[in-house]
Structure formats: structure tokens, C-alpha cells
Amino acid sequence: MDALAKLLDLSREEKIERGLLHTPAEIAQQPATWESTFSIFQKHRARLALFLADAGFGNLVGPKPTVFLIGAGTSDYVGRSLVHLLRRLWKCEVIAIPSTSLLIHEDEWLIPGQRYLWISFSRSGDSPEGVSVIEKALVSHPDIHHMVVSCNAEGRMIRCTAGKRQAFAVALGDAVNDRALAMTSSFSNMVVFGHCIAHVHDLAQYESILHRLVEAGKSFLPKAADAAAALAAEPYERVCFLGSGALEGVAVESALKVLELTAGRILTMWESAMGLRHGPMAALNKTTLLVAFLSSREHVARYERDLLEELMRKRLVKTQVVVGGHSELPLNGFADRYLSPEIRTAVPDDYRPAVDVLFGQLLGLFFSLRCNLMPDRPSPDGVISRVVQNVKIYT
């Protein structure tokens, strides 16, 4: 049995006692739930296509609306994982903006006369900043179209947009409304739903990609779990995640997962390979685990490998792990360990976040256990909670 399967095999009583009732299962269920999310999208596709046409995406000529991808924390990183795919397929400006920024700087983000589609992502649908952003815009900017993707059918985001002509809301399956504090399956399933949105007019093409994602996820989970468990047993104090393009979203989300699940006892950071030299490299030391999500695009990977080889020469970190999209890749001096799914054809970078993030989630889980925390409730002093509370909204 792999390290994750061993946790899943514990008795219910032991899972509850150790805070393992939800987190391991919510990580393990992800590849199977992606197919369910695809089925949900299929049911909504026709109405969604009409909504997008009304929002300004039905006209083949003339400028298209600007798309904001909105969320807080992990939900913001969903948007960061989708920006490049949506921009490439929709051929319009797409910007990932945290709701925490949009709430207090809305006027600075909006251009008078420009049309907008706001796509809001949220596990609970009750994030106070996200709810307020939508409620205020519905009144002050009724020409803005809104799409809400949430994992909670009863959340305020879905309720406040119900019946609004300029809004379209979808609730994903209840199984991906993670019960644990840290978002895991909710993240990857909102990413998969975002893939579907991007492919609304060519869903058959995405379906073949989805099958590869599911295959990749199932083959990656056990090896990623064993690697994460082994690494978490080592005396690391810091973890640095690297990723660029769509894989930037994986890097920042993985950094958050380890930070959340260890209550900050393992310090984390993220950067792009090209950005690390410009100052952040100073934070690396011999207590650091470095995890690089290596691009499958050779032009990009050349730059990333150069950086990794430089780090190896300088001996700045204790261990360098590379997560890639190809089944086999010679290390050639740029990593101590290489992890990838066992698939024949690599998944393109734009779609990899759902699979690659599994390793970041598993590192968070096993580091949490090493820190003697309860992964389902890793914040013993209640510093953070499943849904952010006590945010005063000013009008």
C-alpha cells in the first residue's frame, strides 16, 4: 500500500482522533470527481453558451469583453491556473484578480465603457469579500455579467445571483465541497470546470484531454504520496515551489497548502524559475526543499533547467524535486528526484494544474502529520478557519 492508501485504511475512530477523516479522502477522490464535474458541465453547457453570447462572446467581429477571474486564497489560485488557457482559446483579455483586491480597488480595475465578464470561484460561496464584490457590482454596474462557480449550492454567491439576467451560477457536486479546512478537491474540480468553460464550443476536444487528466491523476497519486511521505520525514524547515505559466497557479497553491496544513511551522514561498534569481534566491538554505513544476514546453523548460542546474552547482538547498509531465526524463544534474504520471502522452501545461497540485497537497498532508497536527483542523489556535469570518464590509 502507498502512504496515502495506508491513511485511508485506518479505522474511522483513528481517523477522527488524528484529524484524518476528511483530508486524505478528499485528496484521493480527485481523479474520479473530475469526470463528475465534466458531467455537470455537460448539463449546463447549452444555457451557458447562450449566457456567454449575451455577455458579448457570440459576436465573431469586434472587441470582446474583458474577463476577470475572481476568488480569495485558493479560489484566486484557481483563476491563476486558468488565465493562459482562457486567453488562448477565447482570444480576449483575461485577468486573475483576488476578490480581496477588487473589493477595495474596484474603481482602479474598471475602465469606463469596457464590457466585462466576472467569473467568481468559491468553495463555500460565502467568502465575505467575494459576496460583497458581486452584490455591489449588481447594483452599481448592472451591465457587468457574472458567472459563479461554487461547491456549495446554498452559498450566498449563488443565492444573490439567482434570477438575475446578467448572472449564471453553477454548483459543483457536494462531494467536492471539502469538509476539511484546506481546499483540495474543490480546487482541482473548479479548475476542471474552468477548462470546460474555456472549451464551451469544442467540448469534444476537451473530453479527450480530460480522460488523460484522469489517467494521469490516478497513476500520479500513489507515487506522489510515497515521495511526499518520505520527504516530510526529513528535517526540512522551508519549502520553495517554482512554476511558470499555468503552473504558477500550482506553485502558489502548493505553497499555501503546506503553510496552512502545518500552521506555518514549515515556511513556504513560490516563484517562477526566471524570477528566483532576482532576490528570492536569498531565502534558500540547507533546510529547504525545492519543488519545481517543470514545463512540458521545451522552450520554457530550457530556462527552468538552467536555473535548476545553477542551484545544484551552488548547493543552495537540501533537496531538489522536479514534477514533470513526461513519464521519463533523465535528471542530468538538475534534480535529485523526478516525479511524473505514468502516461503515454504528456498533458499540456495549460491543463496540468489539476494533476500537479496533488503533490503539493500531499506534501502539506504529510508535513502536517510530522508537525503532530490534525490535518482536518490544522490551526490549533483557530488563527485560520474553513470560511473567513469577521470581515467588516464598508459601503
C-alpha positions as CSV (number, residue, x, y, z in Angstrom):
1,M,0.0,0.0,0.0
2,D,1.2,3.5,-0.8
3,A,1.4,6.1,2.0
4,L,-1.9,7.7,1.2
5,A,-3.7,4.3,1.0
6,K,-2.4,3.5,4.4
7,L,-4.1,6.6,5.9
8,L,-7.3,5.7,4.0
9,D,-7.2,2.2,5.5
10,L,-7.2,3.4,9.1
11,S,-10.3,2.8,11.2
12,R,-12.9,5.6,11.3
13,E,-12.2,6.1,15.1
14,E,-8.4,6.6,14.5
15,K,-9.1,9.0,11.6
16,I,-11.3,11.1,13.8
17,E,-8.8,11.0,16.6
18,R,-5.9,12.1,14.4
19,G,-7.9,14.6,12.3
20,L,-7.7,12.4,9.2
21,L,-11.3,11.8,8.5
22,H,-11.6,14.2,5.5
23,T,-8.3,15.4,4.1
24,P,-6.8,12.1,2.8
25,A,-10.1,11.1,1.2
26,E,-10.6,14.5,-0.4
27,I,-7.2,14.3,-1.9
28,A,-7.6,10.7,-3.1
29,Q,-11.0,11.2,-4.7
30,Q,-9.9,13.9,-7.1
31,P,-9.4,12.0,-10.4
32,A,-12.8,10.3,-10.1
33,T,-14.6,13.6,-9.3
34,W,-13.2,15.3,-12.4
35,E,-15.4,13.1,-14.5
36,S,-18.4,14.0,-12.4
37,T,-17.6,17.7,-12.8
38,F,-17.4,17.2,-16.5
39,S,-20.9,15.7,-16.5
40,I,-22.2,18.6,-14.5
41,F,-20.8,21.0,-17.1
42,Q,-22.4,19.0,-19.9
43,K,-25.8,19.6,-18.3
44,H,-25.3,23.3,-18.2
45,R,-23.4,23.7,-21.5
46,A,-26.3,24.9,-23.7
47,R,-27.6,27.5,-21.3
48,L,-24.0,28.6,-20.6
49,A,-23.3,29.1,-24.3
50,L,-26.4,31.4,-24.6
51,F,-25.3,33.3,-21.5
52,L,-21.9,33.9,-22.9
53,A,-23.3,35.0,-26.2
54,D,-25.5,37.6,-24.3
55,A,-22.3,38.7,-22.4
56,G,-20.6,39.5,-25.6
57,F,-18.8,36.4,-26.7
58,G,-21.3,35.4,-29.5
59,N,-20.1,38.1,-32.0
60,L,-17.2,36.9,-34.1
61,V,-16.2,40.5,-35.0
62,G,-15.4,43.4,-32.8
63,P,-13.8,43.6,-29.3
64,K,-14.8,41.0,-26.7
65,P,-15.4,41.7,-23.0
66,T,-12.5,41.6,-20.5
67,V,-12.7,38.6,-18.3
68,F,-11.9,38.8,-14.6
69,L,-11.3,35.6,-12.7
70,I,-12.1,36.3,-9.1
71,G,-11.5,34.5,-5.8
72,A,-9.8,34.6,-2.5
73,G,-6.9,32.4,-1.4
74,T,-7.1,29.1,-3.1
75,S,-10.1,30.2,-5.2
76,D,-7.9,33.0,-6.5
77,Y,-5.3,30.4,-7.5
78,V,-8.0,28.6,-9.5
79,G,-8.1,31.7,-11.6
80,R,-4.3,31.9,-11.9
81,S,-4.3,28.4,-13.2
82,L,-6.8,29.2,-15.9
83,V,-5.7,32.6,-17.2
84,H,-3.5,31.4,-20.0
85,L,-5.9,28.8,-21.3
86,L,-8.9,31.2,-21.4
87,R,-6.8,33.9,-23.1
88,R,-5.6,31.5,-25.7
89,L,-8.9,29.9,-26.5
90,W,-11.2,33.0,-26.1
91,K,-8.7,35.4,-27.7
92,C,-9.5,38.2,-25.3
93,E,-8.0,39.9,-22.2
94,V,-8.3,37.6,-19.1
95,I,-7.1,38.8,-15.7
96,A,-7.0,36.9,-12.4
97,I,-7.9,39.4,-9.6
98,P,-8.3,38.5,-6.0
99,S,-11.7,39.4,-4.6
100,T,-9.7,40.9,-1.7
101,S,-8.2,43.4,-4.1
102,L,-11.3,44.0,-6.2
103,L,-13.4,44.8,-3.1
104,I,-11.2,47.8,-2.1
105,H,-9.8,48.8,-5.5
106,E,-12.8,48.3,-7.9
107,D,-12.6,51.7,-9.5
108,E,-8.9,51.2,-10.3
109,W,-9.6,48.0,-12.1
110,L,-12.6,49.1,-14.1
111,I,-12.3,51.0,-17.4
112,P,-15.3,53.2,-18.3
113,G,-17.0,51.9,-21.4
114,Q,-15.4,48.5,-21.3
115,R,-17.6,45.4,-21.2
116,Y,-16.8,42.8,-18.5
117,L,-17.5,39.2,-17.6
118,W,-16.6,38.4,-14.0
119,I,-16.1,34.7,-13.2
120,S,-16.1,34.1,-9.4
121,F,-14.8,30.9,-7.9
122,S,-15.5,29.8,-4.3
123,R,-15.7,26.6,-2.4
124,S,-18.2,27.8,0.2
125,G,-19.8,30.6,-1.8
126,D,-19.8,32.6,1.5
127,S,-16.4,34.4,1.4
128,P,-17.4,37.9,2.7
129,E,-15.2,39.7,0.1
130,G,-16.4,37.6,-2.8
131,V,-20.1,38.0,-1.8
132,S,-19.7,41.8,-1.4
133,V,-17.9,42.2,-4.7
134,I,-20.8,40.6,-6.5
135,E,-23.6,42.3,-4.6
136,K,-22.1,45.7,-5.0
137,A,-21.5,45.2,-8.8
138,L,-25.0,44.0,-9.4
139,V,-26.2,47.4,-8.1
140,S,-23.5,49.8,-9.2
141,H,-22.5,48.1,-12.5
142,P,-25.6,46.3,-13.8
143,D,-24.0,45.9,-17.2
144,I,-21.3,43.5,-15.9
145,H,-22.1,39.9,-16.5
146,H,-21.3,37.4,-13.7
147,M,-20.6,33.7,-13.6
148,V,-20.4,32.0,-10.3
149,V,-18.7,28.5,-9.9
150,S,-19.1,27.2,-6.3
151,C,-19.1,23.9,-4.5
152,N,-21.9,25.0,-2.2
153,A,-25.4,25.2,-3.7
154,E,-26.6,27.1,-0.6
155,G,-23.9,29.7,-0.6
156,R,-24.6,33.4,-0.7
157,M,-22.9,33.9,-4.1
158,I,-25.3,31.5,-5.8
159,R,-28.3,32.9,-3.9
160,C,-27.6,36.6,-4.6
161,T,-27.3,35.9,-8.3
162,A,-30.4,33.8,-8.6
163,G,-32.9,35.1,-11.1
164,K,-30.5,37.9,-12.4
165,R,-30.5,38.2,-16.1
166,Q,-26.8,39.1,-16.2
167,A,-25.7,36.2,-13.9
168,F,-25.2,32.5,-14.3
169,A,-24.4,30.3,-11.3
170,V,-23.3,26.6,-11.1
171,A,-22.8,24.5,-8.0
172,L,-20.5,21.5,-8.4
173,G,-21.1,18.2,-6.6
174,D,-21.4,18.1,-2.9
175,A,-18.6,15.6,-2.7
176,V,-16.1,18.3,-3.7
177,N,-17.3,20.8,-1.1
178,D,-14.3,19.8,1.1
179,R,-15.2,19.4,4.7
180,A,-11.6,19.8,5.9
181,L,-10.1,23.2,6.4
182,A,-7.7,23.1,3.5
183,M,-9.2,23.1,0.0
184,T,-8.1,20.2,-2.1
185,S,-10.7,18.5,-4.3
186,S,-12.6,21.8,-4.5
187,F,-9.5,23.4,-6.1
188,S,-8.9,20.8,-8.8
189,N,-12.6,20.5,-9.7
190,M,-13.1,24.2,-10.1
191,V,-10.0,24.2,-12.3
192,V,-11.5,21.3,-14.4
193,F,-14.8,23.2,-14.6
194,G,-12.8,26.2,-15.8
195,H,-11.3,24.0,-18.6
196,C,-14.8,23.2,-19.6
197,I,-15.8,26.8,-19.7
198,A,-12.8,27.5,-21.9
199,H,-13.9,24.7,-24.3
200,V,-17.6,25.5,-24.2
201,H,-17.7,25.5,-28.0
202,D,-15.4,22.5,-28.6
203,L,-16.2,20.2,-25.6
204,A,-15.3,17.0,-27.5
205,Q,-11.7,18.2,-27.8
206,Y,-11.5,18.7,-24.1
207,E,-13.2,15.4,-23.3
208,S,-10.1,13.6,-24.7
209,I,-7.8,15.8,-22.6
210,L,-10.0,15.1,-19.5
211,H,-9.5,11.3,-20.0
212,R,-5.7,11.9,-20.0
213,L,-6.0,14.0,-16.9
214,V,-7.9,11.3,-15.0
215,E,-5.4,8.7,-16.2
216,A,-2.5,10.9,-15.1
217,G,-4.1,11.7,-11.7
218,K,-4.7,8.0,-10.9
219,S,-1.2,7.0,-11.8
220,F,0.4,10.0,-10.1
221,L,-1.3,9.8,-6.7
222,P,0.5,6.7,-5.2
223,K,4.0,7.7,-6.3
224,A,3.4,11.3,-5.2
225,A,2.1,10.1,-1.8
226,D,5.1,7.9,-1.2
227,A,7.5,10.7,-2.2
228,A,5.7,13.2,-0.1
229,A,5.7,10.9,3.0
230,A,9.4,10.2,2.6
231,L,10.3,13.9,2.1
232,A,8.1,15.0,5.1
233,A,10.1,12.7,7.3
234,E,13.3,14.7,6.6
235,P,14.1,17.8,8.8
236,Y,13.1,20.5,6.3
237,E,12.1,23.9,7.7
238,R,11.2,25.6,4.4
239,V,9.7,24.6,1.0
240,C,10.1,26.6,-2.2
241,F,7.8,25.9,-5.1
242,L,8.6,27.0,-8.7
243,G,6.3,27.2,-11.6
244,S,5.6,29.4,-14.6
245,G,2.7,30.0,-17.0
246,A,-0.3,27.9,-15.9
247,L,2.0,26.1,-13.5
248,E,2.4,29.3,-11.5
249,G,-1.1,28.6,-10.1
250,V,0.2,25.2,-8.9
251,A,3.3,26.7,-7.3
252,V,1.4,29.3,-5.3
253,E,-1.4,26.9,-4.3
254,S,1.1,24.2,-3.2
255,A,2.9,26.8,-1.1
256,L,-0.4,27.7,0.6
257,K,-1.3,24.1,1.2
258,V,2.0,23.4,3.1
259,L,1.7,26.6,5.0
260,E,-2.0,26.0,6.0
261,L,-1.6,22.4,6.9
262,T,1.4,23.0,9.1
263,A,0.0,26.1,10.8
264,G,3.0,28.0,9.5
265,R,5.6,25.7,11.1
266,I,7.0,24.9,7.7
267,L,7.7,28.2,5.9
268,T,6.9,28.3,2.2
269,M,7.5,30.5,-0.8
270,W,6.8,30.4,-4.5
271,E,8.4,32.0,-7.5
272,S,9.0,31.4,-11.2
273,A,12.3,29.9,-12.3
274,M,13.2,33.2,-14.1
275,G,12.2,35.3,-11.1
276,L,14.0,33.3,-8.4
277,R,17.4,34.9,-9.3
278,H,16.1,38.4,-8.8
279,G,16.3,38.4,-5.0
280,P,14.1,35.5,-3.7
281,M,17.1,33.0,-4.1
282,A,18.4,34.6,-0.9
283,A,15.8,32.8,1.1
284,L,17.1,29.3,0.1
285,N,19.3,27.3,2.5
286,K,20.2,23.8,3.6
287,T,16.9,23.3,5.4
288,T,15.0,24.0,2.1
289,L,13.1,21.5,0.0
290,L,12.8,22.9,-3.6
291,V,9.9,21.6,-5.8
292,A,9.9,22.7,-9.4
293,F,6.9,22.1,-11.7
294,L,8.8,21.7,-15.0
295,S,7.1,22.8,-18.2
296,S,6.4,20.3,-20.9
297,R,7.2,23.0,-23.5
298,E,10.9,22.7,-24.4
299,H,11.4,26.4,-25.0
300,V,10.3,27.1,-21.4
301,A,11.9,24.0,-19.8
302,R,15.3,25.1,-21.1
303,Y,15.2,28.2,-18.9
304,E,13.9,26.2,-16.0
305,R,16.6,23.5,-16.3
306,D,19.3,26.2,-16.4
307,L,18.1,27.6,-13.1
308,L,17.9,24.2,-11.5
309,E,21.4,23.3,-12.7
310,E,22.6,26.6,-11.2
311,L,21.0,25.8,-7.9
312,M,22.7,22.3,-7.9
313,R,26.1,23.8,-8.6
314,K,25.6,26.4,-5.8
315,R,24.3,23.6,-3.4
316,L,21.8,26.1,-2.0
317,V,19.1,23.7,-0.9
318,K,19.0,20.3,0.7
319,T,16.9,18.6,-2.0
320,Q,15.5,19.4,-5.5
321,V,12.4,17.6,-6.7
322,V,11.0,18.1,-10.2
323,V,7.4,17.4,-11.1
324,G,7.0,17.0,-14.9
325,G,4.5,15.9,-17.5
326,H,6.6,13.3,-19.2
327,S,6.8,9.7,-17.9
328,E,10.6,9.6,-18.1
329,L,13.2,12.3,-18.1
330,P,16.9,12.0,-17.4
331,L,17.9,14.2,-14.4
332,N,21.1,15.3,-16.0
333,G,22.2,17.2,-12.8
334,F,19.2,19.4,-12.3
335,A,17.3,17.5,-9.7
336,D,17.6,14.8,-7.0
337,R,14.3,13.3,-7.8
338,Y,11.8,13.4,-10.7
339,L,8.1,12.7,-10.4
340,S,5.5,12.4,-13.2
341,P,2.4,10.5,-14.1
342,E,2.7,7.2,-15.9
343,I,1.0,8.2,-19.2
344,R,2.0,7.8,-22.8
345,T,1.3,11.4,-23.9
346,A,2.1,14.4,-21.8
347,V,-0.7,16.6,-20.6
348,P,-0.2,20.2,-22.0
349,D,0.9,22.7,-19.3
350,D,-2.4,24.6,-19.5
351,Y,-4.3,21.6,-18.1
352,R,-1.7,20.2,-15.7
353,P,-2.6,22.2,-12.5
354,A,-5.3,19.7,-11.5
355,V,-2.8,16.8,-11.6
356,D,0.4,18.6,-10.4
357,V,-1.2,20.1,-7.4
358,L,-1.7,16.6,-5.9
359,F,1.9,16.6,-4.9
360,G,1.7,19.9,-3.1
361,Q,-1.5,18.8,-1.3
362,L,0.2,15.5,-0.2
363,L,3.3,17.4,1.0
364,G,1.0,19.5,3.1
365,L,-0.7,16.4,4.5
366,F,2.4,14.6,5.5
367,F,4.2,17.6,6.8
368,S,1.1,18.3,8.9
369,L,1.4,14.8,10.4
370,R,5.2,15.3,11.0
371,C,4.3,18.5,13.0
372,N,1.9,16.5,15.1
373,L,-1.1,18.5,13.8
374,M,-4.6,17.3,12.8
375,P,-4.8,17.8,9.0
376,D,-8.6,18.3,9.0
377,R,-8.2,21.1,11.6
378,P,-4.5,22.2,11.4
379,S,-4.9,25.5,13.1
380,P,-4.9,24.6,16.8
381,D,-5.4,28.2,18.0
382,G,-8.1,29.0,15.4
383,V,-5.9,31.5,13.6
384,I,-7.5,30.4,10.2
385,S,-10.8,28.8,9.6
386,R,-12.6,27.0,6.8
387,V,-14.5,30.1,5.8
388,V,-13.1,33.6,6.6
389,Q,-15.0,35.4,9.3
390,N,-15.3,38.8,10.8
391,V,-14.5,40.9,7.7
392,K,-16.2,44.2,8.1
393,I,-17.5,45.5,4.8
394,Y,-17.6,49.3,4.2
395,T,-20.1,50.8,1.8
